């Protein structure tokens, strides 16, 4: 017997494949892949909605986080002071905005991936 962790019960896939198949093995694998992809999309949407609900309520910030933030602000301010004109400072603001957007997307992706992996973990515990 194969050890299988999935978002859908194997017997449900087996039943659908059996009713609609001539080659059960291939159809079962294909059905599993399709279902898994669909469930991941659904879970990503649920995770994103959850992130939007809780993102402003998360208050914990470690000392390391606070120190890194302080260092970043100090470095940014020092660089900004060294720039010669408004055009250079504007370019720096553009770079900052781009990195902030990238960091927000990266954080969002980590949350969503953790949510999906957490769901799979809970499914494994309950099987």
MOPAC internal coordinates of N, CA, C and O (Angstrom, degrees):
PM7 1SCF
backbone

  N    0.0000 0     0.00 0     0.00 0    0    0    0
  C    1.4487 1     0.00 0     0.00 0    1    0    0
  C    1.5394 1   109.49 1     0.00 0    2    1    0
  O    1.2310 1   121.01 1   -46.49 1    3    2    1
  N    1.3194 1   115.67 1   133.51 1    3    2    1
  C    1.4629 1   120.27 1   178.27 1    5    3    2
  C    1.5138 1   110.14 1   -80.27 1    6    5    3
  O    1.2310 1   121.37 1   -40.44 1    7    6    5
  N    1.3146 1   114.99 1   139.56 1    7    6    5
  C    1.4591 1   120.23 1   173.14 1    9    7    6
  C    1.5160 1   106.58 1   -82.41 1   10    9    7
  O    1.2310 1   120.10 1   -58.85 1   11   10    9
  N    1.3045 1   117.41 1   121.15 1   11   10    9
  C    1.4481 1   121.35 1  -172.18 1   13   11   10
  C    1.5193 1   109.86 1  -134.21 1   14   13   11
  O    1.2310 1   121.02 1   -54.60 1   15   14   13
  N    1.3307 1   115.65 1   125.40 1   15   14   13
  C    1.4585 1   120.99 1   173.33 1   17   15   14
  C    1.5142 1   106.25 1  -111.24 1   18   17   15
  O    1.2310 1   120.77 1   -60.15 1   19   18   17
  N    1.3025 1   116.13 1   119.85 1   19   18   17
  C    1.4595 1   119.58 1  -178.75 1   21   19   18
  C    1.5096 1   109.10 1  -147.25 1   22   21   19
  O    1.2310 1   121.39 1   -11.72 1   23   22   21
  N    1.3110 1   114.95 1   168.28 1   23   22   21
  C    1.4519 1   120.51 1  -179.31 1   25   23   22
  C    1.5147 1   111.96 1   -84.91 1   26   25   23
  O    1.2310 1   120.07 1   170.40 1   27   26   25
  N    1.2982 1   117.47 1    -9.60 1   27   26   25
  C    1.4661 1   121.55 1   179.26 1   29   27   26
  C    1.5282 1   108.14 1  -127.16 1   30   29   27
  O    1.2310 1   121.17 1   -34.56 1   31   30   29
  N    1.3111 1   115.37 1   145.44 1   31   30   29
  C    1.4617 1   119.99 1   179.10 1   33   31   30
  C    1.5318 1   109.84 1   -67.70 1   34   33   31
  O    1.2310 1   120.92 1   -42.37 1   35   34   33
  N    1.2998 1   115.84 1   137.63 1   35   34   33
  C    1.4602 1   121.59 1  -178.66 1   37   35   34
  C    1.5177 1   111.44 1   -58.52 1   38   37   35
  O    1.2310 1   119.71 1   140.61 1   39   38   37
  N    1.3340 1   118.16 1   -39.39 1   39   38   37
  C    1.4582 1   119.44 1  -178.48 1   41   39   38
  C    1.5331 1   112.34 1   -65.03 1   42   41   39
  O    1.2310 1   119.91 1   149.35 1   43   42   41
  N    1.3320 1   117.78 1   -30.65 1   43   42   41
  C    1.4641 1   119.63 1   175.57 1   45   43   42
  C    1.5276 1   110.49 1   -66.23 1   46   45   43
  O    1.2310 1   120.53 1   134.82 1   47   46   45
  N    1.3249 1   116.60 1   -45.18 1   47   46   45
  C    1.4619 1   119.84 1   177.79 1   49   47   46
  C    1.5210 1   110.87 1   -64.53 1   50   49   47
  O    1.2310 1   120.56 1   139.99 1   51   50   49
  N    1.3117 1   116.54 1   -40.01 1   51   50   49
  C    1.4570 1   121.17 1  -179.67 1   53   51   50
  C    1.5273 1   110.33 1   -60.86 1   54   53   51
  O    1.2310 1   120.90 1   137.07 1   55   54   53
  N    1.3229 1   115.88 1   -42.93 1   55   54   53
  C    1.4630 1   120.90 1  -179.65 1   57   55   54
  C    1.5334 1   111.08 1   -62.73 1   58   57   55
  O    1.2310 1   120.22 1   132.84 1   59   58   57
  N    1.3286 1   117.19 1   -47.16 1   59   58   57
  C    1.4696 1   120.96 1  -179.77 1   61   59   58
  C    1.5187 1   110.38 1   -64.73 1   62   61   59
  O    1.2310 1   120.46 1   135.41 1   63   62   61
  N    1.3273 1   116.73 1   -44.59 1   63   62   61
  C    1.4568 1   120.56 1  -179.48 1   65   63   62
  C    1.5288 1   110.86 1   -63.59 1   66   65   63
  O    1.2310 1   120.39 1   139.77 1   67   66   65
  N    1.3110 1   116.85 1   -40.23 1   67   66   65
  C    1.4654 1   121.18 1  -178.55 1   69   67   66
  C    1.5226 1   110.92 1   -64.95 1   70   69   67
  O    1.2310 1   120.67 1   140.15 1   71   70   69
  N    1.3175 1   116.33 1   -39.85 1   71   70   69
  C    1.4610 1   120.75 1  -178.82 1   73   71   70
  C    1.5287 1   112.50 1   -71.99 1   74   73   71
  O    1.2310 1   119.70 1   155.39 1   75   74   73
  N    1.3284 1   118.18 1   -24.61 1   75   74   73
  C    1.4614 1   121.08 1  -171.81 1   77   75   74
  C    1.5221 1   113.39 1  -123.75 1   78   77   75
  O    1.2310 1   119.61 1  -155.47 1   79   78   77
  N    1.2913 1   118.35 1    24.53 1   79   78   77
  C    1.4521 1   118.78 1  -168.01 1   81   79   78
  C    1.5061 1   113.47 1  -134.00 1   82   81   79
  O    1.2310 1   122.62 1   -27.27 1   83   82   81
  N    1.3303 1   112.58 1   152.73 1   83   82   81
  C    1.4572 1   119.72 1   168.67 1   85   83   82
  C    1.5320 1   109.55 1  -110.15 1   86   85   83
  O    1.2310 1   120.20 1   153.68 1   87   86   85
  N    1.3202 1   117.23 1   -26.32 1   87   86   85
  C    1.4517 1   122.29 1   178.15 1   89   87   86
  C    1.5275 1   107.73 1  -123.66 1   90   89   87
  O    1.2310 1   121.06 1   -88.65 1   91   90   89
  N    1.3068 1   115.58 1    91.35 1   91   90   89
  C    1.4537 1   122.16 1  -170.65 1   93   91   90
  C    1.5219 1   113.43 1   -59.12 1   94   93   91
  O    1.2310 1   119.70 1   138.03 1   95   94   93
  N    1.3132 1   118.17 1   -41.97 1   95   94   93
  C    1.4634 1   120.95 1  -177.31 1   97   95   94
  C    1.5142 1   112.60 1   -62.24 1   98   97   95
  O    1.2310 1   120.35 1   130.58 1   99   98   97
  N    1.3214 1   116.93 1   -49.42 1   99   98   97
  C    1.4604 1   120.32 1  -179.98 1  101   99   98
  C    1.5235 1   111.18 1   -66.28 1  102  101   99
  O    1.2310 1   120.62 1   136.64 1  103  102  101
  N    1.3275 1   116.42 1   -43.36 1  103  102  101
  C    1.4619 1   119.88 1  -179.18 1  105  103  102
  C    1.5223 1   111.61 1   -64.74 1  106  105  103
  O    1.2310 1   120.37 1   142.83 1  107  106  105
  N    1.3082 1   116.89 1   -37.17 1  107  106  105
  C    1.4541 1   120.28 1   179.96 1  109  107  106
  C    1.5306 1   110.30 1   -64.45 1  110  109  107
  O    1.2310 1   120.54 1   134.85 1  111  110  109
  N    1.3289 1   116.58 1   -45.15 1  111  110  109
  C    1.4662 1   119.82 1   177.42 1  113  111  110
  C    1.5176 1   111.08 1   -62.82 1  114  113  111
  O    1.2310 1   120.52 1   135.13 1  115  114  113
  N    1.3250 1   116.61 1   -44.87 1  115  114  113
  C    1.4569 1   121.31 1  -179.80 1  117  115  114
  C    1.5279 1   110.65 1   -63.17 1  118  117  115
  O    1.2310 1   120.64 1   135.26 1  119  118  117
  N    1.3301 1   116.37 1   -44.74 1  119  118  117
  C    1.4694 1   120.64 1   179.22 1  121  119  118
  C    1.5237 1   110.90 1   -62.37 1  122  121  119
  O    1.2310 1   120.53 1   139.31 1  123  122  121
  N    1.3146 1   116.58 1   -40.69 1  123  122  121
  C    1.4561 1   120.75 1   178.52 1  125  123  122
  C    1.5217 1   110.41 1   -61.55 1  126  125  123
  O    1.2310 1   120.61 1   133.62 1  127  126  125
  N    1.3198 1   116.44 1   -46.38 1  127  126  125
  C    1.4602 1   120.34 1  -179.89 1  129  127  126
  C    1.5232 1   111.27 1   -62.00 1  130  129  127
  O    1.2310 1   120.32 1   136.10 1  131  130  129
  N    1.3254 1   117.00 1   -43.90 1  131  130  129
  C    1.4614 1   120.09 1   179.25 1  133  131  130
  C    1.5256 1   111.13 1   -63.34 1  134  133  131
  O    1.2310 1   120.82 1   134.43 1  135  134  133
  N    1.3185 1   116.04 1   -45.57 1  135  134  133
  C    1.4602 1   119.66 1  -178.50 1  137  135  134
  C    1.5252 1   111.15 1   -64.43 1  138  137  135
  O    1.2310 1   121.19 1   135.72 1  139  138  137
  N    1.3238 1   115.32 1   -44.28 1  139  138  137
  C    1.4612 1   119.67 1   179.64 1  141  139  138
  C    1.5274 1   110.74 1   -59.88 1  142  141  139
  O    1.2310 1   120.23 1   135.73 1  143  142  141
  N    1.3266 1   117.17 1   -44.27 1  143  142  141
  C    1.4653 1   120.77 1   179.68 1  145  143  142
  C    1.5285 1   109.98 1   -62.64 1  146  145  143
  O    1.2310 1   120.26 1   136.52 1  147  146  145
  N    1.3143 1   117.11 1   -43.48 1  147  146  145
  C    1.4598 1   120.80 1   178.72 1  149  147  146
  C    1.5145 1   112.48 1   -64.35 1  150  149  147
  O    1.2310 1   120.54 1   136.80 1  151  150  149
  N    1.3108 1   116.57 1   -43.20 1  151  150  149
  C    1.4666 1   120.28 1   179.45 1  153  151  150
  C    1.5283 1   111.13 1   -65.36 1  154  153  151
  O    1.2310 1   120.44 1   141.19 1  155  154  153
  N    1.3208 1   116.76 1   -38.81 1  155  154  153
  C    1.4639 1   119.13 1   178.21 1  157  155  154
  C    1.5235 1   110.45 1   -62.90 1  158  157  155
  O    1.2310 1   120.44 1   140.26 1  159  158  157
  N    1.3344 1   116.75 1   -39.74 1  159  158  157
  C    1.4613 1   119.25 1   177.08 1  161  159  158
  C    1.5265 1   110.86 1   -62.78 1  162  161  159
  O    1.2310 1   120.64 1   135.85 1  163  162  161
  N    1.3184 1   116.38 1   -44.15 1  163  162  161
  C    1.4672 1   120.11 1   178.81 1  165  163  162
  C    1.5247 1   110.19 1   -62.25 1  166  165  163
  O    1.2310 1   120.43 1   133.52 1  167  166  165
  N    1.3231 1   116.79 1   -46.48 1  167  166  165
  C    1.4689 1   120.38 1   179.83 1  169  167  166
  C    1.5182 1   112.00 1   -63.60 1  170  169  167
  O    1.2310 1   120.26 1   144.22 1  171  170  169
  N    1.3193 1   117.10 1   -35.78 1  171  170  169
  C    1.4750 1   119.68 1   176.76 1  173  171  170
  C    1.5287 1   110.47 1   -62.67 1  174  173  171
  O    1.2310 1   120.64 1   137.67 1  175  174  173
  N    1.3225 1   116.38 1   -42.33 1  175  174  173
  C    1.4680 1   120.04 1   178.00 1  177  175  174
  C    1.5279 1   111.21 1   -64.39 1  178  177  175
  O    1.2310 1   120.52 1   136.84 1  179  178  177
  N    1.3203 1   116.62 1   -43.16 1  179  178  177
  C    1.4711 1   120.79 1   178.11 1  181  179  178
  C    1.5261 1   109.73 1   -62.73 1  182  181  179
  O    1.2310 1   120.70 1   136.34 1  183  182  181
  N    1.3268 1   116.27 1   -43.66 1  183  182  181
  C    1.4655 1   120.37 1  -179.84 1  185  183  182
  C    1.5279 1   110.90 1   -63.43 1  186  185  183
  O    1.2310 1   120.42 1   137.54 1  187  186  185
  N    1.3261 1   116.81 1   -42.46 1  187  186  185
  C    1.4637 1   119.58 1   179.96 1  189  187  186
  C    1.5201 1   110.77 1   -63.51 1  190  189  187
  O    1.2310 1   120.37 1   138.09 1  191  190  189
  N    1.3182 1   116.90 1   -41.91 1  191  190  189
  C    1.4665 1   120.69 1   177.37 1  193  191  190
  C    1.5276 1   110.08 1   -61.44 1  194  193  191
  O    1.2310 1   120.59 1   136.55 1  195  194  193
  N    1.3238 1   116.47 1   -43.45 1  195  194  193
  C    1.4631 1   120.85 1   178.77 1  197  195  194
  C    1.5281 1   110.60 1   -62.95 1  198  197  195
  O    1.2310 1   120.32 1   138.25 1  199  198  197
  N    1.3202 1   117.00 1   -41.75 1  199  198  197
  C    1.4546 1   120.99 1   178.72 1  201  199  198
  C    1.5303 1   110.54 1   -59.81 1  202  201  199
  O    1.2310 1   120.52 1   136.63 1  203  202  201
  N    1.3169 1   116.62 1   -43.37 1  203  202  201
  C    1.4648 1   120.07 1   178.91 1  205  203  202
  C    1.5240 1   111.74 1   -63.44 1  206  205  203
  O    1.2310 1   120.92 1   147.14 1  207  206  205
  N    1.3403 1   115.84 1   -32.86 1  207  206  205
  C    1.4640 1   120.18 1   179.21 1  209  207  206
  C    1.5305 1   112.03 1   -71.02 1  210  209  207
  O    1.2310 1   120.14 1   143.45 1  211  210  209
  N    1.3185 1   117.34 1   -36.55 1  211  210  209
  C    1.4680 1   119.92 1  -170.88 1  213  211  210
  C    1.5119 1   114.99 1  -107.44 1  214  213  211
  O    1.2310 1   119.29 1   172.91 1  215  214  213
  N    1.3296 1   118.95 1    -7.09 1  215  214  213
  C    1.4581 1   119.46 1  -170.38 1  217  215  214
  C    1.5221 1   113.99 1   -60.92 1  218  217  215
  O    1.2310 1   119.67 1   150.17 1  219  218  217
  N    1.3123 1   118.24 1   -29.83 1  219  218  217
  C    1.4657 1   119.55 1  -179.39 1  221  219  218
  C    1.5261 1   112.71 1   -91.30 1  222  221  219
  O    1.2310 1   120.28 1   175.09 1  223  222  221
  N    1.3148 1   117.06 1    -4.91 1  223  222  221
  C    1.4611 1   120.10 1  -179.66 1  225  223  222
  C    1.5173 1   112.10 1   -96.20 1  226  225  223
  O    1.2310 1   120.23 1   168.77 1  227  226  225
  N    1.3267 1   117.17 1   -11.23 1  227  226  225
  C    1.4597 1   120.80 1  -178.30 1  229  227  226
  C    1.5207 1   109.19 1   -76.57 1  230  229  227
  O    1.2310 1   120.11 1   -65.79 1  231  230  229
  N    1.3026 1   117.39 1   114.21 1  231  230  229
  C    1.4611 1   121.62 1  -173.25 1  233  231  230
  C    1.5264 1   114.54 1  -110.44 1  234  233  231
  O    1.2310 1   119.57 1   160.05 1  235  234  233
  N    1.3197 1   118.43 1   -19.95 1  235  234  233
  C    1.4627 1   119.71 1  -173.79 1  237  235  234
  C    1.5291 1   110.48 1   -67.92 1  238  237  235
  O    1.2310 1   121.55 1   -52.41 1  239  238  237
  N    1.3095 1   114.64 1   127.59 1  239  238  237
  C    1.4594 1   121.02 1   173.71 1  241  239  238
  C    1.5190 1   107.16 1  -137.92 1  242  241  239
  O    1.2310 1   120.77 1   -60.14 1  243  242  241
  N    1.3162 1   116.14 1   119.86 1  243  242  241
  C    1.4572 1   120.96 1  -178.53 1  245  243  242
  C    1.5283 1   110.09 1   -68.49 1  246  245  243
  O    1.2310 1   121.40 1   -15.23 1  247  246  245
  N    1.3090 1   114.93 1   164.77 1  247  246  245
  C    1.4638 1   120.08 1   177.09 1  249  247  246
  C    1.5233 1   110.07 1   -62.44 1  250  249  247
  O    1.2310 1   120.49 1   141.73 1  251  250  249
  N    1.3126 1   116.66 1   -38.27 1  251  250  249
  C    1.4637 1   120.71 1   178.03 1  253  251  250
  C    1.5297 1   110.62 1   -60.66 1  254  253  251
  O    1.2310 1   120.64 1   138.36 1  255  254  253
  N    1.3225 1   116.39 1   -41.64 1  255  254  253
  C    1.4681 1   121.43 1   177.63 1  257  255  254
  C    1.5315 1   110.57 1   -62.39 1  258  257  255
  O    1.2310 1   120.82 1   134.04 1  259  258  257
  N    1.3153 1   116.04 1   -45.96 1  259  258  257
  C    1.4669 1   120.43 1   179.78 1  261  259  258
  C    1.5232 1   111.09 1   -62.35 1  262  261  259
  O    1.2310 1   120.21 1   137.22 1  263  262  261
  N    1.3247 1   117.20 1   -42.78 1  263  262  261
  C    1.4682 1   121.32 1   179.30 1  265  263  262
  C    1.5311 1   111.11 1   -63.99 1  266  265  263
  O    1.2310 1   120.60 1   136.63 1  267  266  265
  N    1.3205 1   116.46 1   -43.37 1  267  266  265
  C    1.4608 1   120.21 1   179.76 1  269  267  266
  C    1.5304 1   110.53 1   -64.24 1  270  269  267
  O    1.2310 1   120.34 1   140.57 1  271  270  269
  N    1.3099 1   116.96 1   -39.43 1  271  270  269
  C    1.4606 1   120.84 1   177.77 1  273  271  270
  C    1.5155 1   111.76 1   -63.89 1  274  273  271
  O    1.2310 1   121.04 1   137.59 1  275  274  273
  N    1.3126 1   115.62 1   -42.41 1  275  274  273
  C    1.4699 1   120.92 1   178.01 1  277  275  274
  C    1.5261 1   110.91 1   -63.07 1  278  277  275
  O    1.2310 1   120.40 1   136.47 1  279  278  277
  N    1.3297 1   116.85 1   -43.53 1  279  278  277
  C    1.4682 1   121.09 1   178.14 1  281  279  278
  C    1.5270 1   111.10 1   -62.23 1  282  281  279
  O    1.2310 1   120.71 1   138.24 1  283  282  281
  N    1.3159 1   116.25 1   -41.76 1  283  282  281
  C    1.4682 1   120.32 1   179.90 1  285  283  282
  C    1.5236 1   111.17 1   -63.34 1  286  285  283
  O    1.2310 1   120.33 1   135.07 1  287  286  285
  N    1.3162 1   116.98 1   -44.93 1  287  286  285
  C    1.4647 1   120.93 1   179.79 1  289  287  286
  C    1.5230 1   110.48 1   -63.69 1  290  289  287
  O    1.2310 1   120.40 1   136.22 1  291  290  289
  N    1.3237 1   116.84 1   -43.78 1  291  290  289
  C    1.4722 1   120.29 1   179.31 1  293  291  290
  C    1.5302 1   111.38 1   -62.51 1  294  293  291
  O    1.2310 1   120.19 1   136.38 1  295  294  293
  N    1.3164 1   117.25 1   -43.62 1  295  294  293
  C    1.4663 1   120.93 1   179.32 1  297  295  294
  C    1.5239 1   110.91 1   -64.53 1  298  297  295
  O    1.2310 1   120.90 1   138.06 1  299  298  297
  N    1.3121 1   115.88 1   -41.94 1  299  298  297
  C    1.4571 1   120.83 1   179.08 1  301  299  298
  C    1.5306 1   110.66 1   -62.14 1  302  301  299
  O    1.2310 1   120.97 1   132.04 1  303  302  301
  N    1.3287 1   115.76 1   -47.96 1  303  302  301
  C    1.4677 1   120.13 1  -179.71 1  305  303  302
  C    1.5240 1   111.47 1   -61.41 1  306  305  303
  O    1.2310 1   120.33 1   139.43 1  307  306  305
  N    1.3258 1   116.98 1   -40.57 1  307  306  305
  C    1.4622 1   121.11 1   178.58 1  309  307  306
  C    1.5272 1   110.90 1   -62.70 1  310  309  307
  O    1.2310 1   120.71 1   134.59 1  311  310  309
  N    1.3128 1   116.26 1   -45.41 1  311  310  309
  C    1.4635 1   120.07 1   178.52 1  313  311  310
  C    1.5275 1   110.98 1   -63.27 1  314  313  311
  O    1.2310 1   120.52 1   136.39 1  315  314  313
  N    1.3158 1   116.60 1   -43.61 1  315  314  313
  C    1.4638 1   120.76 1  -179.05 1  317  315  314
  C    1.5381 1   110.90 1   -60.66 1  318  317  315
  O    1.2310 1   120.41 1   141.31 1  319  318  317
  N    1.3112 1   116.81 1   -38.69 1  319  318  317
  C    1.4724 1   120.97 1   178.32 1  321  319  318
  C    1.5292 1   112.04 1   -64.52 1  322  321  319
  O    1.2310 1   120.39 1   151.14 1  323  322  321
  N    1.3312 1   116.85 1   -28.86 1  323  322  321
  C    1.4613 1   121.45 1  -177.71 1  325  323  322
  C    1.5295 1   113.00 1   -80.03 1  326  325  323
  O    1.2310 1   120.36 1   163.72 1  327  326  325
  N    1.3006 1   116.93 1   -16.28 1  327  326  325
  C    1.4626 1   119.89 1  -177.42 1  329  327  326
  C    1.5181 1   110.22 1   -72.98 1  330  329  327
  O    1.2310 1   120.96 1   -38.86 1  331  330  329
  N    1.3226 1   115.77 1   141.14 1  331  330  329
  C    1.4544 1   122.26 1  -169.59 1  333  331  330
  C    1.5333 1   114.71 1   -82.15 1  334  333  331
  O    1.2310 1   119.81 1   149.41 1  335  334  333
  N    1.3182 1   117.96 1   -30.59 1  335  334  333
  C    1.4610 1   118.11 1  -174.62 1  337  335  334
  C    1.5340 1   111.64 1  -145.31 1  338  337  335
  O    1.2310 1   121.71 1    -5.34 1  339  338  337
  N    1.2976 1   114.32 1   174.66 1  339  338  337
  C    1.4660 1   121.37 1  -177.35 1  341  339  338
  C    1.5264 1   111.36 1   -63.64 1  342  341  339
  O    1.2310 1   120.01 1   144.90 1  343  342  341
  N    1.3268 1   117.59 1   -35.10 1  343  342  341
  C    1.4594 1   121.15 1   179.91 1  345  343  342
  C    1.5313 1   110.82 1   -63.48 1  346  345  343
  O    1.2310 1   120.45 1   136.52 1  347  346  345
  N    1.3178 1   116.74 1   -43.48 1  347  346  345
  C    1.4657 1   120.13 1   178.19 1  349  347  346
  C    1.5256 1   111.11 1   -65.40 1  350  349  347
  O    1.2310 1   120.44 1   139.56 1  351  350  349
  N    1.3126 1   116.77 1   -40.44 1  351  350  349
  C    1.4659 1   120.10 1   177.98 1  353  351  350
  C    1.5253 1   110.54 1   -65.48 1  354  353  351
  O    1.2310 1   120.17 1   143.33 1  355  354  353
  N    1.3098 1   117.27 1   -36.67 1  355  354  353
  C    1.4596 1   121.35 1   177.21 1  357  355  354
  C    1.5325 1   110.71 1   -64.23 1  358  357  355
  O    1.2310 1   120.79 1   139.75 1  359  358  357
  N    1.3279 1   116.10 1   -40.25 1  359  358  357
  C    1.4698 1   119.90 1   176.73 1  361  359  358
  C    1.5284 1   110.81 1   -62.93 1  362  361  359
  O    1.2310 1   120.80 1   139.80 1  363  362  361
  N    1.3196 1   116.08 1   -40.20 1  363  362  361
  C    1.4636 1   119.90 1   177.43 1  365  363  362
  C    1.5251 1   110.48 1   -61.92 1  366  365  363
  O    1.2310 1   120.11 1   138.42 1  367  366  365
  N    1.3105 1   117.40 1   -41.58 1  367  366  365
  C    1.4674 1   121.03 1   177.65 1  369  367  366
  C    1.5291 1   111.15 1   -62.73 1  370  369  367
  O    1.2310 1   120.36 1   143.45 1  371  370  369
  N    1.3277 1   116.91 1   -36.55 1  371  370  369
  C    1.4697 1   120.81 1   176.94 1  373  371  370
  C    1.5306 1   110.91 1   -64.41 1  374  373  371
  O    1.2310 1   121.32 1   137.05 1  375  374  373
  N    1.3390 1   115.07 1   -42.95 1  375  374  373
  C    1.4745 1   119.70 1   178.40 1  377  375  374
  C    1.5276 1   109.58 1   -63.80 1  378  377  375
  O    1.2310 1   120.53 1   136.19 1  379  378  377
  N    1.3240 1   116.59 1   -43.81 1  379  378  377
  C    1.4646 1   120.34 1   179.11 1  381  379  378
  C    1.5234 1   110.85 1   -60.09 1  382  381  379
  O    1.2310 1   120.18 1   134.74 1  383  382  381
  N    1.3134 1   117.26 1   -45.26 1  383  382  381
  C    1.4676 1   121.27 1  -179.90 1  385  383  382
  C    1.5293 1   110.79 1   -61.41 1  386  385  383
  O    1.2310 1   120.48 1   137.96 1  387  386  385
  N    1.3265 1   116.68 1   -42.04 1  387  386  385
  C    1.4646 1   120.53 1  -179.90 1  389  387  386
  C    1.5308 1   111.07 1   -64.02 1  390  389  387
  O    1.2310 1   120.43 1   136.47 1  391  390  389
  N    1.3344 1   116.79 1   -43.53 1  391  390  389
  C    1.4661 1   120.06 1   178.93 1  393  391  390
  C    1.5288 1   111.83 1   -68.34 1  394  393  391
  O    1.2310 1   120.35 1   143.05 1  395  394  393
  N    1.3128 1   116.94 1   -36.95 1  395  394  393
  C    1.4691 1   119.56 1   176.74 1  397  395  394
  C    1.5193 1   111.21 1   -63.47 1  398  397  395
  O    1.2310 1   120.72 1   138.21 1  399  398  397
  N    1.3118 1   116.23 1   -41.79 1  399  398  397
  C    1.4670 1   120.62 1   178.63 1  401  399  398
  C    1.5280 1   110.19 1   -64.55 1  402  401  399
  O    1.2310 1   120.68 1   135.59 1  403  402  401
  N    1.3259 1   116.31 1   -44.41 1  403  402  401
  C    1.4611 1   120.75 1   177.71 1  405  403  402
  C    1.5320 1   111.05 1   -60.01 1  406  405  403
  O    1.2310 1   120.26 1   135.50 1  407  406  405
  N    1.3100 1   117.11 1   -44.50 1  407  406  405
  C    1.4694 1   121.02 1   179.67 1  409  407  406
  C    1.5277 1   110.99 1   -63.60 1  410  409  407
  O    1.2310 1   120.20 1   141.49 1  411  410  409
  N    1.3190 1   117.23 1   -38.51 1  411  410  409
  C    1.4665 1   120.53 1   178.35 1  413  411  410
  C    1.5260 1   110.47 1   -64.90 1  414  413  411
  O    1.2310 1   120.41 1   136.50 1  415  414  413
  N    1.3325 1   116.82 1   -43.50 1  415  414  413
  C    1.4664 1   120.15 1   178.41 1  417  415  414
  C    1.5286 1   111.59 1   -64.43 1  418  417  415
  O    1.2310 1   120.99 1   139.85 1  419  418  417
  N    1.3247 1   115.71 1   -40.15 1  419  418  417
  C    1.4617 1   120.22 1   179.32 1  421  419  418
  C    1.5293 1   110.38 1   -64.37 1  422  421  419
  O    1.2310 1   120.32 1   136.47 1  423  422  421
  N    1.3026 1   116.99 1   -43.53 1  423  422  421
  C    1.4567 1   121.51 1   178.28 1  425  423  422
  C    1.5325 1   110.78 1   -62.00 1  426  425  423
  O    1.2310 1   121.13 1   137.08 1  427  426  425
  N    1.3055 1   115.44 1   -42.92 1  427  426  425
  C    1.4641 1   121.19 1   178.26 1  429  427  426
  C    1.5318 1   110.66 1   -60.50 1  430  429  427
  O    1.2310 1   120.46 1   134.77 1  431  430  429
  N    1.3260 1   116.72 1   -45.23 1  431  430  429
  C    1.4583 1   120.93 1  -179.61 1  433  431  430
  C    1.5318 1   111.79 1   -64.74 1  434  433  431
  O    1.2310 1   120.29 1   141.44 1  435  434  433
  N    1.3335 1   117.04 1   -38.56 1  435  434  433
  C    1.4678 1   120.05 1   177.28 1  437  435  434
  C    1.5302 1   110.52 1   -63.68 1  438  437  435
  O    1.2310 1   120.32 1   137.07 1  439  438  437
  N    1.3192 1   116.99 1   -42.93 1  439  438  437
  C    1.4542 1   120.41 1   179.27 1  441  439  438
  C    1.5238 1   110.25 1   -61.88 1  442  441  439
  O    1.2310 1   120.34 1   132.87 1  443  442  441
  N    1.3158 1   116.95 1   -47.13 1  443  442  441
  C    1.4640 1   121.19 1  -177.50 1  445  443  442
  C    1.5211 1   110.48 1   -64.62 1  446  445  443
  O    1.2310 1   120.15 1   136.45 1  447  446  445
  N    1.3162 1   117.31 1   -43.55 1  447  446  445
  C    1.4701 1   119.99 1   179.07 1  449  447  446
  C    1.5364 1   110.23 1   -63.05 1  450  449  447
  O    1.2310 1   120.62 1   137.85 1  451  450  449
  N    1.3237 1   116.42 1   -42.15 1  451  450  449
  C    1.4648 1   119.79 1   177.73 1  453  451  450
  C    1.5199 1   111.76 1   -62.65 1  454  453  451
  O    1.2310 1   120.56 1   142.38 1  455  454  453
  N    1.3057 1   116.53 1   -37.62 1  455  454  453
  C    1.4634 1   121.40 1   178.95 1  457  455  454
  C    1.5356 1   110.21 1   -63.70 1  458  457  455
  O    1.2310 1   120.64 1   132.18 1  459  458  457
  N    1.3272 1   116.38 1   -47.82 1  459  458  457
  C    1.4687 1   120.93 1   179.72 1  461  459  458
  C    1.5211 1   110.39 1   -63.53 1  462  461  459
  O    1.2310 1   120.27 1   134.33 1  463  462  461
  N    1.3325 1   117.09 1   -45.67 1  463  462  461
  C    1.4661 1   120.19 1   179.63 1  465  463  462
  C    1.5273 1   111.36 1   -64.87 1  466  465  463
  O    1.2310 1   120.61 1   143.09 1  467  466  465
  N    1.3124 1   116.45 1   -36.91 1  467  466  465
  C    1.4636 1   120.26 1   176.04 1  469  467  466
  C    1.5149 1   111.99 1   -62.78 1  470  469  467
  O    1.2310 1   120.70 1   139.77 1  471  470  469
  N    1.3030 1   116.27 1   -40.23 1  471  470  469
  C    1.4645 1   120.51 1   176.97 1  473  471  470
  C    1.5266 1   110.24 1   -61.58 1  474  473  471
  O    1.2310 1   120.78 1   133.73 1  475  474  473
  N    1.3321 1   116.11 1   -46.27 1  475  474  473
  C    1.4677 1   119.31 1   179.07 1  477  475  474
  C    1.5292 1   111.08 1   -61.83 1  478  477  475
  O    1.2310 1   120.56 1   141.48 1  479  478  477
  N    1.3305 1   116.54 1   -38.52 1  479  478  477
  C    1.4601 1   121.15 1   179.06 1  481  479  478
  C    1.5320 1   110.84 1   -62.64 1  482  481  479
  O    1.2310 1   120.69 1   135.08 1  483  482  481
  N    1.3188 1   116.29 1   -44.92 1  483  482  481
  C    1.4654 1   120.38 1   178.77 1  485  483  482
  C    1.5302 1   109.93 1   -63.30 1  486  485  483
  O    1.2310 1   120.21 1   139.94 1  487  486  485
  N    1.3205 1   117.20 1   -40.06 1  487  486  485
  C    1.4707 1   120.58 1   177.45 1  489  487  486
  C    1.5326 1   109.95 1   -61.12 1  490  489  487
  O    1.2310 1   120.63 1   139.74 1  491  490  489
  N    1.3206 1   116.40 1   -40.26 1  491  490  489
  C    1.4690 1   120.44 1   179.66 1  493  491  490
  C    1.5269 1   110.29 1   -64.87 1  494  493  491
  O    1.2310 1   120.32 1   137.81 1  495  494  493
  N    1.3127 1   116.99 1   -42.19 1  495  494  493
  C    1.4623 1   120.52 1   179.84 1  497  495  494
  C    1.5306 1   111.85 1   -63.30 1  498  497  495
  O    1.2310 1   121.10 1   146.62 1  499  498  497
  N    1.3205 1   115.49 1   -33.38 1  499  498  497
  C    1.4685 1   119.79 1  -176.76 1  501  499  498
  C    1.5143 1   112.97 1   -88.60 1  502  501  499
  O    1.2310 1   119.67 1   178.39 1  503  502  501
  N    1.3438 1   118.24 1    -1.61 1  503  502  501
  C    1.4634 1   118.18 1  -179.19 1  505  503  502
  C    1.5063 1   112.31 1   -95.48 1  506  505  503
  O    1.2310 1   120.10 1   180.00 1  507  506  505

